[in-house]
Amino acid sequence: IGHGVDNAIIIWDEAHNLINIANAYFSTAISENSIDAAERELIAIGSSLDLDYLKFALRKLAEKKLSAEISEAFVEKSELADFIGNEYEKLIDTLEKSGLEYLQAKSVKRSAIMHIARFLRVFIDSDESSASILSSRNGKIRLSLSCLYPDRALPILQEAYANVFMSATMEPMNMYKEMFGLANAETKSYSSPFP
């Protein structure tokens, strides 16, 4: 809207969902299906980039980490990086350029290529605030990056002139006040005006 948040009063409806929304923002995943979708998009724009080695990497990690008894396992960042090598940044840049080309060529708003690029960038930049989890469901392998500390997204709350958090289910209010990092916040609870 062309204005900074420092002069804004932000009203957050359904504020009890804020932590989950922040968590989802910092979490991402790839699967064999999403890699297949990205490969179809690459073919559609005439790109020769081949992502089969990413599926190969997922399968090799699954062979190493998963079994009939174990359908989920933690993965270290270095374990995926071993398959990609030191061309990581170049790969991400190439994927981002190809993704933009696909978006423009097909006049669409989403791209599996861009999704793969975003995952790889977030994965390589991840730290102890995220958990990398490899899983297998119905024979399909998925690598998820799950945010453990979504409060990283919340400093924006302190940049606003003021925040108003509303929810019919935001109890106990002191817990939310603490989770949002707003120690000096006032809390008010009102009874329902409805029968």
N, C-alpha and C positions, 0 to 999 in steps of 0.2 A: 504493500500500500504506500510505499515511499516514505515511511516514518520509522524512526527507531523505537524500540520498546521502552526506552528510558522515560518517556512521557506518556506511556500507555497504561491504562488499567485493563488488565486481562481477566476476562471472566471465563472460568473453566467449568463447563457443565459436565456432569457425570465424572467428576474429578477423581473418584475412586479408581478409575481406569488409567490414570496418568502413568503409574509405574509400569503397568503392562504395555502401554503404548510405547514408552521409552525403551522397554526391554525389546519389543518387536523391532523398533527402529535400529537397534544395534545388533540384532541377530539376523542371520542369513543362512542359506543352505544351497548346496548343489546336489544333483542326483544324476544318474545315468539318463533319465528322461529329459532333464533340463539341458544336458550336454547334447543329446540328440536334437532337441529343438534348436539349439544354437547352431549346430552343424547344418540343419535345413536352411536356416537363415543365411549362413555363409554361402551355401550353394546358390541361394536365390540372388545374391549380389555378385556371383561369379568369383568369390574368393577361393584361393587355394589353401587357406589355413585349415589345418586338420586338427581336431580336438580329440581324436581317438586315444592319444596318450593320456588324456585326463581320465577317461573311462578305464584305461589300463591301470593308472595309478590307484583309482578307487578300488578296482578288483584286487590288485596286489595288496593294498592295505587291508581289505576284507579277508583275504587269504591268511594274512599274518595275524589279524586281530580278532576275527569272528569265527564262530563254529556253530554247530547245530545247537549247542547249549548256550552260546553267548551271541545275542543278536545286537548288542550295543557295546561300544568300547571307546575310551578316550584316545585321542590322537594328538601327538605333539606336532607343533608347526613344522619342525624340521623333517618329519616323516613324509609330508606332502612335498615340501621343498626339495627333498632328495630326488623326486621324480622330475621336477620341472627344471632344476639346475639354477644357474645364475642368470638366466635370461628372463627372470620373473617380470621385471619392470617392462622390458621390451614386449613381452607377451601381453601384459595388461594394456599397454599403450595401443598395440595392434588391435586387440579386441575392442577397445573403446572406439577407435577410429572406424572399425568395421561395423560396430553397433550403430554409430551415428549415421554411417552410410546407409545401413539397412532402414533406419527410422525415416530418413529422408526419401529414399527410393520407394518405400512402400507406403509412405504417409501414415504411419502408425505411431502409437504413443508408447509402446512397450517393445522390448527386445530381449530375447533369451541371451543374445550375445552380450548385451550390456549387463544382464544379471550375472553371467559368469565372470565378467570383468570386475564387477562390484564385489562379488564373493571373494575372488582372488586377492583384491586390494585389501579388503577388510581382514581376510584370513592372515595375510602376511604382516599386517600392521597390528594384529591382535596381541594382547598381553594377558596377564593373569586375571583380568576382569572378564574373560570369556572362556568358555569350555568348548573344545572341539570334540564332537561326538560322531563316530561312524556307526551307521546302523544298516540293517538289512531287513526289508519287509517284502514279502512275496517275491523274493529273488532279486529285488532292485536295491541297489546300494545308494546310500545318501550320506553326505558329510555335512553336518550342521555346526554352525558357530553360534553358541547360545550365550547371550550376555548375562553375566552373573551379578553385575552391579549397575542397574539402569540409572542410578542416581547421577551418573556422569552427564546425563542429558538435562538435569534439573537446574544447573546454574543460571539458565535463562530466566528462571522464576525470580531470582534476586536482581536481575537487571531491570525488571519492569518497575514502573512507578508504584503500582500496587497490583495485587492479585486477589480475585474473589473465587474461592473454590466452592462449588455447589454439588451436592449429591444427597440423595435420599438414603444412601447406604454407606456413609463415610464415618463409621464408628469402629473403634474408638477414635475420636477426633485428635487426641494428643499423639496417637501413633502416626497418623497421616501428617500432622504438623512436623513431627520428627523426621519422617521419611522424606518430606519435601525440603527439609533443611531450613525451615522458617521458624526459628526459635521464638521470635517476637510476635508471631501471628496471634490475632484474636480469634477465638472460636465461639460460635453461637449455634445453638440448636433450637429449632422451632418445631412445635407440634404441627401435625398435618391439618390443613384447613378443610380437608375433605372428610366426608363421613366414612 
